[in-house]
Amino acid sequence: MYRRYISDKTAVRAFVQADKEEDSDNEEDEAADLQTRHSSHVGGLIYGRHISEAVFSTESKRAAFRRIVREQAAFRSVQKPALQAIMRQESPVVAIMGTAAGKSILFMLPASVSTGVTVVIVPLVSLRGNMKERCHQLGITCVEWSSRRPSEWAQVVLVTPESAVGKAFGQFINRQRAMGRLDQIVVDECHVILDSLQG
């Protein structure tokens, strides 16, 4: 296809030659690549990664991951199996952890590397403000749900239980599902919601 738009025959020959060289398997590996136990082809993929990746795709996801997971980080309690289940897209995943035990990382980490939306149902106003601030510190776009100004492209949407059962929010969820952007729905502090149902 590219040959159609290139008029210079020298450039065409260079592209054709590059295609032939790329297909040949009998090229010699460089000594530096052999020392690191991989071929020169793999070395080019690893060390030339920043050249071939789109600016706001994989590299930005790696940077977001590094902002959240700092050096000396270790999983606590049930974080590791819960994150593994989330990444395998199992549903439902129930993680019961104490106060300040690291429940928020279970939705913040996947949201930081995703192009979809994570909906977090948060019953307490003080928690919403805290989560929004933490998300912004980590470079995660986070908004509080407003039916007047729905944010279609945020990574995290915080919503009250009352709004979550409303018609406008239902339409928002359906739009996100139709676009293939709905990653996960998280109910934080679900015991508060269950306690309020019992009166």
Z-matrix of the N, CA and C atoms (Angstrom, degrees):
N
C 1 1.441
C 2 1.537 1 110.51
N 3 1.341 2 116.81 1 -41.68
C 4 1.461 3 118.46 2 -177.35
C 5 1.517 4 111.62 3 -66.85
N 6 1.332 5 117.94 4 -26.81
C 7 1.467 6 120.70 5 -178.54
C 8 1.525 7 111.63 6 -64.00
N 9 1.316 8 117.12 7 -29.36
C 10 1.457 9 122.23 8 -179.51
C 11 1.526 10 111.42 9 -61.68
N 12 1.329 11 117.53 10 -34.35
C 13 1.454 12 122.32 11 -173.03
C 14 1.524 13 113.68 12 -97.39
N 15 1.330 14 116.89 13 -3.52
C 16 1.454 15 119.91 14 -179.19
C 17 1.525 16 108.06 15 -107.84
N 18 1.331 17 115.83 16 123.26
C 19 1.461 18 118.99 17 -176.79
C 20 1.525 19 112.41 18 -94.17
N 21 1.320 20 117.57 19 -23.79
C 22 1.455 21 121.28 20 -177.33
C 23 1.531 22 109.71 21 -74.40
N 24 1.333 23 117.56 22 117.62
C 25 1.466 24 122.08 23 -176.77
C 26 1.530 25 111.36 24 -65.57
N 27 1.326 26 118.33 25 -29.12
C 28 1.456 27 121.21 26 178.35
C 29 1.525 28 110.31 27 -65.29
N 30 1.337 29 115.67 28 -42.52
C 31 1.462 30 119.96 29 178.72
C 32 1.517 31 110.64 30 -64.52
N 33 1.335 32 117.00 31 -40.41
C 34 1.466 33 120.79 32 178.56
C 35 1.520 34 110.19 33 -61.64
N 36 1.357 35 116.13 34 -45.40
C 37 1.466 36 119.12 35 178.58
C 38 1.528 37 111.47 36 -61.40
N 39 1.321 38 117.66 37 -38.22
C 40 1.470 39 121.19 38 178.77
C 41 1.527 40 110.54 39 -63.94
N 42 1.335 41 117.19 40 -41.54
C 43 1.461 42 120.31 41 178.08
C 44 1.525 43 111.41 42 -65.53
N 45 1.324 44 117.08 43 -43.81
C 46 1.461 45 121.42 44 -179.87
C 47 1.521 46 109.75 45 -63.49
N 48 1.344 47 117.57 46 -43.99
C 49 1.460 48 121.58 47 178.37
C 50 1.530 49 110.63 48 -62.01
N 51 1.316 50 117.75 49 -41.66
C 52 1.470 51 121.42 50 179.00
C 53 1.519 52 110.35 51 -63.71
N 54 1.340 53 117.11 52 -39.32
C 55 1.464 54 120.56 53 177.34
C 56 1.517 55 110.92 54 -61.78
N 57 1.353 56 116.73 55 -42.51
C 58 1.467 57 120.68 56 -179.42
C 59 1.525 58 110.40 57 -66.55
N 60 1.341 59 116.53 58 -41.07
C 61 1.460 60 119.90 59 179.82
C 62 1.516 61 111.33 60 -66.12
N 63 1.319 62 116.84 61 -36.09
C 64 1.455 63 121.15 62 -179.92
C 65 1.515 64 110.88 63 -66.31
N 66 1.347 65 116.95 64 -33.61
C 67 1.452 66 121.12 65 -178.33
C 68 1.523 67 112.79 66 -79.33
N 69 1.323 68 118.21 67 -19.18
C 70 1.464 69 119.64 68 -176.60
C 71 1.521 70 109.87 69 -76.68
N 72 1.346 71 114.55 70 133.24
C 73 1.463 72 120.32 71 -178.44
C 74 1.523 73 112.67 72 -97.10
N 75 1.331 74 117.37 73 -7.37
C 76 1.453 75 119.58 74 -173.50
C 77 1.528 76 113.15 75 -94.91
N 78 1.328 77 118.49 76 25.27
C 79 1.458 78 119.39 77 178.68
C 80 1.528 79 109.19 78 -81.37
N 81 1.331 80 115.94 79 146.08
C 82 1.454 81 121.34 80 -177.78
C 83 1.517 82 110.72 81 -79.32
N 84 1.324 83 115.97 82 141.09
C 85 1.458 84 121.18 83 176.72
C 86 1.523 85 109.48 84 -82.98
N 87 1.325 86 116.01 85 145.75
C 88 1.451 87 120.73 86 178.18
C 89 1.520 88 109.76 87 -75.69
N 90 1.324 89 116.37 88 151.85
C 91 1.463 90 121.86 89 -176.62
C 92 1.531 91 112.00 90 -60.36
N 93 1.326 92 116.96 91 -40.36
C 94 1.469 93 119.98 92 -179.57
C 95 1.527 94 111.23 93 -62.72
N 96 1.321 95 116.34 94 -36.65
C 97 1.464 96 119.10 95 178.48
C 98 1.521 97 111.17 96 -71.65
N 99 1.324 98 117.19 97 -38.61
C 100 1.464 99 120.49 98 178.53
C 101 1.530 100 111.00 99 -64.00
N 102 1.346 101 117.42 100 -34.86
C 103 1.454 102 120.55 101 178.79
C 104 1.529 103 111.74 102 -64.75
N 105 1.309 104 116.86 103 -30.45
C 106 1.466 105 119.96 104 179.60
C 107 1.528 106 111.72 105 -90.07
N 108 1.314 107 116.08 106 8.33
C 109 1.464 108 124.04 107 174.75
C 110 1.524 109 114.04 108 67.86
N 111 1.337 110 116.81 109 36.12
C 112 1.454 111 119.69 110 172.22
C 113 1.523 112 109.36 111 -146.52
N 114 1.323 113 116.32 112 163.88
C 115 1.461 114 120.67 113 -179.60
C 116 1.525 115 110.16 114 -76.69
N 117 1.326 116 115.79 115 167.94
C 118 1.467 117 120.02 116 177.60
C 119 1.521 118 110.76 117 -65.06
N 120 1.317 119 116.71 118 -33.06
C 121 1.469 120 120.58 119 177.60
C 122 1.534 121 110.14 120 -61.66
N 123 1.335 122 116.37 121 -47.82
C 124 1.462 123 120.59 122 178.54
C 125 1.521 124 110.40 123 -65.20
N 126 1.336 125 117.21 124 -39.41
C 127 1.461 126 120.81 125 177.18
C 128 1.514 127 111.87 126 -58.74
N 129 1.329 128 116.59 127 -41.42
C 130 1.462 129 120.23 128 176.90
C 131 1.511 130 112.06 129 -63.99
N 132 1.330 131 116.44 130 -36.71
C 133 1.468 132 119.67 131 178.38
C 134 1.529 133 111.40 132 -68.97
N 135 1.329 134 116.29 133 -39.60
C 136 1.466 135 119.69 134 -178.21
C 137 1.524 136 111.26 135 -73.13
N 138 1.329 137 116.82 136 -53.99
C 139 1.452 138 119.94 137 -172.29
C 140 1.521 139 113.16 138 -82.96
N 141 1.310 140 117.65 139 -18.08
C 142 1.457 141 121.33 140 177.37
C 143 1.518 142 111.84 141 -99.67
N 144 1.327 143 116.20 142 13.90
C 145 1.465 144 122.12 143 -175.41
C 146 1.517 145 111.91 144 -56.62
N 147 1.314 146 118.96 145 -43.09
C 148 1.464 147 121.45 146 -176.84
C 149 1.523 148 112.16 147 -65.69
N 150 1.332 149 117.82 148 -22.51
C 151 1.464 150 121.20 149 179.48
C 152 1.523 151 110.53 150 -75.73
N 153 1.343 152 116.49 151 -39.38
C 154 1.460 153 120.17 152 -173.21
C 155 1.532 154 113.78 153 -90.44
N 156 1.320 155 118.06 154 -12.46
C 157 1.461 156 120.07 155 -178.31
C 158 1.522 157 111.16 156 -87.62
N 159 1.313 158 114.79 157 146.45
C 160 1.460 159 120.06 158 175.50
C 161 1.524 160 108.80 159 -67.66
N 162 1.300 161 116.48 160 148.70
C 163 1.459 162 122.24 161 -173.46
C 164 1.530 163 112.50 162 -57.02
N 165 1.315 164 118.07 163 -44.70
C 166 1.456 165 119.71 164 -173.76
C 167 1.520 166 112.76 165 -106.64
N 168 1.323 167 117.54 166 26.58
C 169 1.456 168 117.97 167 -179.48
C 170 1.517 169 110.93 168 -109.43
N 171 1.311 170 116.50 169 -107.39
C 172 1.454 171 121.34 170 -171.72
C 173 1.521 172 113.21 171 -61.49
N 174 1.328 173 117.83 172 -44.70
C 175 1.466 174 120.16 173 -177.46
C 176 1.525 175 111.46 174 -62.84
N 177 1.324 176 117.35 175 -39.89
C 178 1.460 177 119.30 176 179.05
C 179 1.526 178 110.60 177 -67.87
N 180 1.331 179 116.92 178 -32.57
C 181 1.472 180 120.13 179 176.75
C 182 1.523 181 110.33 180 -67.66
N 183 1.335 182 116.84 181 -39.42
C 184 1.469 183 119.67 182 176.42
C 185 1.526 184 110.68 183 -62.67
N 186 1.324 185 116.50 184 -43.05
C 187 1.467 186 120.46 185 -179.95
C 188 1.525 187 110.48 186 -63.36
N 189 1.336 188 117.26 187 -40.85
C 190 1.467 189 120.94 188 178.37
C 191 1.529 190 110.09 189 -63.74
N 192 1.320 191 116.19 190 -41.82
C 193 1.467 192 120.61 191 178.22
C 194 1.523 193 110.73 192 -61.02
N 195 1.335 194 116.88 193 -42.92
C 196 1.468 195 120.64 194 -179.34
C 197 1.525 196 112.49 195 -67.38
N 198 1.349 197 117.43 196 -29.89
C 199 1.466 198 119.62 197 176.68
C 200 1.519 199 111.03 198 -67.20
N 201 1.322 200 116.36 199 -34.96
C 202 1.463 201 120.18 200 -177.75
C 203 1.521 202 111.38 201 -82.07
N 204 1.324 203 116.98 202 -47.65
C 205 1.457 204 121.60 203 -177.37
C 206 1.515 205 108.25 204 -95.06
N 207 1.299 206 115.35 205 100.17
C 208 1.460 207 120.98 206 -177.83
C 209 1.529 208 110.40 207 -84.44
N 210 1.331 209 115.37 208 170.90
C 211 1.463 210 119.72 209 175.34
C 212 1.523 211 108.74 210 -59.17
N 213 1.302 212 116.10 211 153.81
C 214 1.454 213 123.18 212 179.59
C 215 1.537 214 112.60 213 67.24
N 216 1.323 215 118.06 214 11.86
C 217 1.463 216 120.71 215 -179.47
C 218 1.530 217 109.36 216 -73.53
N 219 1.309 218 114.85 217 142.14
C 220 1.465 219 120.86 218 177.11
C 221 1.526 220 107.86 219 -143.19
N 222 1.315 221 115.49 220 147.36
C 223 1.460 222 119.47 221 178.14
C 224 1.518 223 110.10 222 -68.76
N 225 1.323 224 115.23 223 145.49
C 226 1.458 225 121.53 224 176.78
C 227 1.522 226 109.39 225 -116.26
N 228 1.302 227 115.68 226 147.06
C 229 1.463 228 122.90 227 171.89
C 230 1.530 229 110.88 228 49.43
N 231 1.326 230 118.27 229 -120.80
C 232 1.466 231 122.27 230 -176.25
C 233 1.529 232 112.81 231 -99.94
N 234 1.330 233 117.47 232 16.43
C 235 1.468 234 120.43 233 -176.76
C 236 1.527 235 112.50 234 -58.55
N 237 1.322 236 117.42 235 -47.93
C 238 1.464 237 120.06 236 -175.09
C 239 1.534 238 112.15 237 -62.60
N 240 1.343 239 119.59 238 -53.54
C 241 1.473 240 117.25 239 179.17
C 242 1.527 241 113.05 240 -63.85
N 243 1.336 242 117.38 241 -32.88
C 244 1.466 243 119.98 242 178.75
C 245 1.524 244 110.56 243 -67.39
N 246 1.346 245 117.71 244 -44.29
C 247 1.469 246 121.05 245 177.88
C 248 1.527 247 111.24 246 -63.84
N 249 1.319 248 116.58 247 -39.81
C 250 1.462 249 119.40 248 178.42
C 251 1.526 250 110.79 249 -62.90
N 252 1.331 251 117.03 250 -41.21
C 253 1.464 252 120.95 251 177.77
C 254 1.529 253 111.16 252 -64.88
N 255 1.336 254 116.46 253 -39.65
C 256 1.469 255 120.95 254 178.81
C 257 1.528 256 109.77 255 -64.53
N 258 1.319 257 117.59 256 -43.82
C 259 1.457 258 121.28 257 -178.59
C 260 1.537 259 111.71 258 -68.73
N 261 1.336 260 116.51 259 -26.43
C 262 1.477 261 120.09 260 174.56
C 263 1.527 262 111.05 261 -82.70
N 264 1.336 263 116.65 262 0.70
C 265 1.462 264 124.71 263 179.67
C 266 1.525 265 112.20 264 60.98
N 267 1.326 266 116.17 265 36.51
C 268 1.455 267 120.28 266 173.85
C 269 1.520 268 107.98 267 -75.51
N 270 1.306 269 115.58 268 150.76
C 271 1.459 270 119.03 269 179.95
C 272 1.519 271 109.10 270 -150.18
N 273 1.294 272 118.87 271 136.29
C 274 1.464 273 128.58 272 -5.58
C 275 1.523 274 111.34 273 -82.92
N 276 1.319 275 115.62 274 157.75
C 277 1.459 276 122.41 275 173.21
C 278 1.521 277 106.10 276 -115.48
N 279 1.315 278 116.54 277 121.52
C 280 1.467 279 121.40 278 179.60
C 281 1.526 280 107.71 279 -112.86
N 282 1.337 281 115.99 280 120.09
C 283 1.463 282 121.24 281 178.59
C 284 1.522 283 108.00 282 -119.32
N 285 1.319 284 116.40 283 115.19
C 286 1.465 285 121.24 284 179.33
C 287 1.520 286 107.23 285 -105.42
N 288 1.338 287 114.23 286 113.36
C 289 1.461 288 120.99 287 -177.60
C 290 1.517 289 108.38 288 -139.00
N 291 1.315 290 116.14 289 156.02
C 292 1.453 291 121.39 290 -179.27
C 293 1.521 292 112.88 291 -72.36
N 294 1.313 293 115.12 292 176.16
C 295 1.464 294 121.93 293 178.07
C 296 1.532 295 109.69 294 -62.25
N 297 1.314 296 116.46 295 133.60
C 298 1.472 297 124.30 296 179.39
C 299 1.523 298 112.88 297 60.28
N 300 1.331 299 117.16 298 29.01
C 301 1.462 300 121.36 299 -179.71
C 302 1.524 301 112.51 300 -92.81
N 303 1.337 302 117.80 301 -4.52
C 304 1.459 303 120.16 302 176.46
C 305 1.512 304 114.80 303 104.21
N 306 1.320 305 117.62 304 30.77
C 307 1.474 306 120.03 305 177.86
C 308 1.525 307 111.06 306 -68.49
N 309 1.315 308 117.76 307 -37.14
C 310 1.465 309 121.41 308 -175.17
C 311 1.518 310 112.72 309 -61.92
N 312 1.322 311 117.50 310 -30.00
C 313 1.464 312 120.31 311 -179.96
C 314 1.528 313 110.34 312 -63.24
N 315 1.329 314 116.99 313 -23.69
C 316 1.461 315 121.18 314 -178.61
C 317 1.521 316 112.62 315 -67.64
N 318 1.326 317 117.75 316 -23.31
C 319 1.466 318 118.47 317 173.58
C 320 1.528 319 111.69 318 -109.41
N 321 1.337 320 117.76 319 -27.83
C 322 1.466 321 119.79 320 -178.43
C 323 1.525 322 112.10 321 -69.80
N 324 1.311 323 117.48 322 -41.59
C 325 1.459 324 120.51 323 -178.68
C 326 1.534 325 111.46 324 -63.69
N 327 1.343 326 119.55 325 -52.09
C 328 1.476 327 117.99 326 176.71
C 329 1.533 328 112.86 327 -62.06
N 330 1.333 329 117.67 328 -36.77
C 331 1.468 330 120.44 329 -179.80
C 332 1.526 331 111.46 330 -65.81
N 333 1.331 332 116.64 331 -32.55
C 334 1.467 333 120.00 332 -177.23
C 335 1.525 334 112.78 333 -67.67
N 336 1.308 335 117.59 334 -25.11
C 337 1.461 336 120.66 335 -177.91
C 338 1.523 337 112.56 336 -110.45
N 339 1.320 338 116.60 337 10.81
C 340 1.455 339 121.01 338 -176.95
C 341 1.526 340 111.56 339 -107.03
N 342 1.312 341 115.73 340 155.20
C 343 1.461 342 120.76 341 173.49
C 344 1.523 343 110.62 342 -98.69
N 345 1.329 344 116.47 343 -0.82
C 346 1.461 345 121.57 344 -179.93
C 347 1.511 346 112.10 345 -94.28
N 348 1.342 347 114.69 346 -166.60
C 349 1.460 348 120.82 347 -178.52
C 350 1.529 349 109.61 348 -117.10
N 351 1.321 350 114.55 349 139.94
C 352 1.460 351 122.41 350 173.55
C 353 1.512 352 107.31 351 -111.68
N 354 1.323 353 116.44 352 123.97
C 355 1.463 354 121.74 353 178.81
C 356 1.526 355 107.27 354 -98.37
N 357 1.321 356 116.39 355 127.33
C 358 1.463 357 121.24 356 179.52
C 359 1.524 358 108.11 357 -119.11
N 360 1.322 359 115.88 358 116.65
C 361 1.459 360 121.39 359 177.39
C 362 1.522 361 107.06 360 -88.50
N 363 1.330 362 115.26 361 115.02
C 364 1.463 363 121.97 362 -173.99
C 365 1.526 364 108.84 363 -123.25
N 366 1.339 365 118.08 364 114.95
C 367 1.465 366 119.78 365 -176.33
C 368 1.529 367 115.02 366 -78.29
N 369 1.317 368 118.42 367 -21.38
C 370 1.457 369 120.83 368 -174.32
C 371 1.522 370 111.56 369 -105.13
N 372 1.335 371 116.89 370 129.32
C 373 1.466 372 122.65 371 -178.11
C 374 1.525 373 110.91 372 -59.53
N 375 1.322 374 117.45 373 -42.14
C 376 1.469 375 120.41 374 -178.13
C 377 1.523 376 111.42 375 -63.36
N 378 1.330 377 117.25 376 -35.39
C 379 1.464 378 120.47 377 177.83
C 380 1.526 379 111.88 378 -68.59
N 381 1.338 380 116.86 379 -37.94
C 382 1.469 381 120.24 380 179.38
C 383 1.520 382 110.46 381 -60.21
N 384 1.323 383 116.88 382 -47.11
C 385 1.464 384 120.41 383 179.45
C 386 1.513 385 111.73 384 -61.80
N 387 1.342 386 116.42 385 -42.27
C 388 1.457 387 121.67 386 179.81
C 389 1.524 388 111.16 387 -64.39
N 390 1.338 389 117.04 388 -44.94
C 391 1.469 390 120.48 389 -179.64
C 392 1.517 391 111.60 390 -65.55
N 393 1.328 392 116.07 391 -40.69
C 394 1.467 393 120.19 392 179.83
C 395 1.533 394 109.93 393 -61.70
N 396 1.311 395 116.68 394 -43.92
C 397 1.459 396 121.28 395 179.58
C 398 1.526 397 111.11 396 -63.79
N 399 1.327 398 117.49 397 -44.32
C 400 1.467 399 121.13 398 179.62
C 401 1.525 400 111.47 399 -63.87
N 402 1.325 401 116.57 400 -40.97
C 403 1.473 402 120.07 401 177.77
C 404 1.525 403 110.69 402 -60.99
N 405 1.319 404 116.84 403 -45.94
C 406 1.467 405 120.39 404 -179.71
C 407 1.528 406 111.36 405 -63.26
N 408 1.332 407 117.55 406 -37.83
C 409 1.464 408 120.92 407 177.47
C 410 1.525 409 111.18 408 -62.52
N 411 1.332 410 116.50 409 -32.20
C 412 1.458 411 121.66 410 -178.26
C 413 1.526 412 113.10 411 -91.17
N 414 1.335 413 116.89 412 1.33
C 415 1.457 414 120.26 413 178.34
C 416 1.522 415 114.12 414 81.32
N 417 1.321 416 117.18 415 20.20
C 418 1.464 417 122.44 416 178.63
C 419 1.519 418 107.61 417 -98.79
N 420 1.335 419 117.34 418 126.64
C 421 1.465 420 119.71 419 178.81
C 422 1.524 421 108.73 420 -73.24
N 423 1.306 422 115.97 421 119.32
C 424 1.458 423 122.82 422 -174.07
C 425 1.519 424 108.86 423 -133.76
N 426 1.335 425 116.19 424 132.79
C 427 1.465 426 121.09 425 178.49
C 428 1.518 427 109.56 426 -133.83
N 429 1.323 428 114.71 427 154.85
C 430 1.461 429 120.23 428 171.35
C 431 1.521 430 107.31 429 -90.03
N 432 1.323 431 116.67 430 138.54
C 433 1.455 432 122.08 431 -176.41
C 434 1.519 433 111.25 432 -62.67
N 435 1.321 434 115.09 433 132.85
C 436 1.451 435 122.00 434 172.82
C 437 1.524 436 106.55 435 -139.61
N 438 1.325 437 117.34 436 122.33
C 439 1.463 438 120.03 437 -178.01
C 440 1.532 439 111.37 438 -66.95
N 441 1.336 440 116.53 439 -23.52
C 442 1.469 441 119.84 440 178.85
C 443 1.526 442 111.92 441 -76.62
N 444 1.333 443 115.98 442 -30.48
C 445 1.462 444 120.67 443 -178.96
C 446 1.532 445 109.97 444 -133.99
N 447 1.332 446 118.31 445 70.23
C 448 1.464 447 118.64 446 -179.43
C 449 1.531 448 110.66 447 -67.32
N 450 1.308 449 116.03 448 132.94
C 451 1.461 450 120.89 449 -179.94
C 452 1.521 451 108.77 450 -95.56
N 453 1.321 452 115.92 451 105.02
C 454 1.458 453 121.31 452 -175.12
C 455 1.521 454 113.56 453 -73.78
N 456 1.340 455 118.15 454 -23.54
C 457 1.459 456 119.48 455 -170.16
C 458 1.521 457 114.61 456 -117.27
N 459 1.316 458 118.52 457 16.26
C 460 1.465 459 120.69 458 176.40
C 461 1.528 460 109.41 459 -74.70
N 462 1.318 461 116.66 460 152.78
C 463 1.467 462 120.78 461 176.48
C 464 1.523 463 110.91 462 -79.02
N 465 1.327 464 116.71 463 -35.44
C 466 1.468 465 121.65 464 179.82
C 467 1.522 466 108.40 465 -129.10
N 468 1.329 467 116.09 466 130.84
C 469 1.464 468 122.31 467 175.59
C 470 1.520 469 107.48 468 -118.94
N 471 1.343 470 116.10 469 119.07
C 472 1.461 471 122.19 470 178.12
C 473 1.527 472 108.41 471 -93.14
N 474 1.321 473 116.73 472 132.88
C 475 1.459 474 120.45 473 -176.09
C 476 1.533 475 109.76 474 -140.77
N 477 1.333 476 116.29 475 147.51
C 478 1.466 477 120.98 476 176.21
C 479 1.522 478 108.77 477 -79.31
N 480 1.325 479 117.90 478 157.00
C 481 1.473 480 119.67 479 177.37
C 482 1.531 481 112.17 480 -59.53
N 483 1.337 482 116.98 481 -35.54
C 484 1.468 483 120.62 482 -179.86
C 485 1.532 484 110.98 483 -65.27
N 486 1.326 485 116.88 484 -43.38
C 487 1.463 486 120.84 485 179.45
C 488 1.522 487 112.10 486 -71.26
N 489 1.329 488 116.48 487 -30.65
C 490 1.462 489 121.15 488 -177.06
C 491 1.522 490 112.50 489 -63.50
N 492 1.331 491 117.14 490 -24.98
C 493 1.468 492 120.07 491 179.93
C 494 1.526 493 111.81 492 -99.56
N 495 1.340 494 117.54 493 7.31
C 496 1.460 495 122.20 494 -179.68
C 497 1.523 496 112.40 495 -82.03
N 498 1.315 497 115.55 496 161.19
C 499 1.466 498 122.45 497 -177.92
C 500 1.531 499 111.84 498 -64.29
N 501 1.337 500 117.55 499 -44.42
C 502 1.469 501 121.08 500 -177.99
C 503 1.530 502 110.92 501 -62.17
N 504 1.325 503 116.85 502 -41.07
C 505 1.466 504 119.48 503 -179.98
C 506 1.525 505 110.42 504 -70.06
N 507 1.325 506 116.89 505 -36.15
C 508 1.463 507 120.58 506 176.17
C 509 1.526 508 111.18 507 -60.27
N 510 1.331 509 116.43 508 -40.56
C 511 1.460 510 120.42 509 177.52
C 512 1.533 511 111.05 510 -65.56
N 513 1.340 512 116.00 511 -40.08
C 514 1.462 513 121.05 512 176.98
C 515 1.530 514 110.49 513 -59.76
N 516 1.324 515 116.77 514 -47.75
C 517 1.471 516 121.73 515 179.72
C 518 1.533 517 110.32 516 -60.41
N 519 1.333 518 116.51 517 -44.12
C 520 1.471 519 120.17 518 -180.00
C 521 1.530 520 111.69 519 -62.66
N 522 1.359 521 116.95 520 -38.67
C 523 1.467 522 119.83 521 176.88
C 524 1.526 523 110.88 522 -63.67
N 525 1.328 524 116.54 523 -43.48
C 526 1.460 525 120.64 524 -179.57
C 527 1.532 526 110.74 525 -63.81
N 528 1.327 527 116.75 526 -41.88
C 529 1.475 528 120.76 527 177.66
C 530 1.514 529 110.48 528 -63.01
N 531 1.342 530 117.47 529 -43.55
C 532 1.466 531 121.83 530 -178.85
C 533 1.525 532 111.17 531 -61.99
N 534 1.347 533 116.55 532 -34.42
C 535 1.468 534 120.86 533 178.79
C 536 1.530 535 112.07 534 -84.18
N 537 1.329 536 117.67 535 -3.67
C 538 1.459 537 121.05 536 -178.40
C 539 1.514 538 113.01 537 72.68
N 540 1.337 539 116.93 538 26.72
C 541 1.468 540 120.90 539 -175.76
C 542 1.524 541 113.69 540 -104.99
N 543 1.322 542 119.13 541 -7.51
C 544 1.462 543 120.44 542 -176.39
C 545 1.525 544 108.96 543 -80.75
N 546 1.340 545 116.01 544 106.44
C 547 1.460 546 121.04 545 -177.83
C 548 1.520 547 112.18 546 -85.08
N 549 1.319 548 115.83 547 -55.25
C 550 1.459 549 118.60 548 -177.35
C 551 1.523 550 110.99 549 -155.09
N 552 1.318 551 113.96 550 154.56
C 553 1.459 552 121.19 551 173.80
C 554 1.522 553 105.85 552 -118.57
N 555 1.314 554 115.49 553 123.25
C 556 1.461 555 122.22 554 -175.43
C 557 1.522 556 108.49 555 -115.26
N 558 1.331 557 116.06 556 132.22
C 559 1.463 558 120.54 557 174.33
C 560 1.522 559 106.46 558 -108.18
N 561 1.323 560 116.07 559 108.10
C 562 1.461 561 121.21 560 179.90
C 563 1.522 562 108.86 561 -90.46
N 564 1.313 563 115.23 562 143.78
C 565 1.468 564 120.93 563 -179.44
C 566 1.530 565 110.75 564 52.72
N 567 1.323 566 116.41 565 49.89
C 568 1.473 567 120.33 566 -175.35
C 569 1.525 568 111.97 567 -63.98
N 570 1.327 569 118.36 568 -23.02
C 571 1.467 570 119.73 569 177.92
C 572 1.534 571 111.55 570 -63.51
N 573 1.342 572 117.46 571 -30.74
C 574 1.468 573 121.13 572 178.16
C 575 1.524 574 109.41 573 -65.96
N 576 1.333 575 115.84 574 -41.95
C 577 1.462 576 120.29 575 179.55
C 578 1.533 577 110.00 576 -66.77
N 579 1.328 578 115.92 577 -43.57
C 580 1.470 579 118.83 578 179.87
C 581 1.515 580 112.28 579 -65.86
N 582 1.337 581 117.83 580 -38.02
C 583 1.461 582 121.30 581 177.09
C 584 1.524 583 111.27 582 -63.32
N 585 1.344 584 117.46 583 -38.37
C 586 1.463 585 119.98 584 -178.60
C 587 1.518 586 111.68 585 -71.29
N 588 1.336 587 118.71 586 -24.08
C 589 1.455 588 120.95 587 177.81
C 590 1.516 589 112.04 588 -72.04
N 591 1.334 590 116.89 589 -28.90
C 592 1.458 591 121.17 590 -179.12
C 593 1.536 592 112.05 591 -81.77
N 594 1.325 593 116.76 592 -11.13
C 595 1.457 594 121.03 593 176.00
C 596 1.448 595 111.64 594 84.42
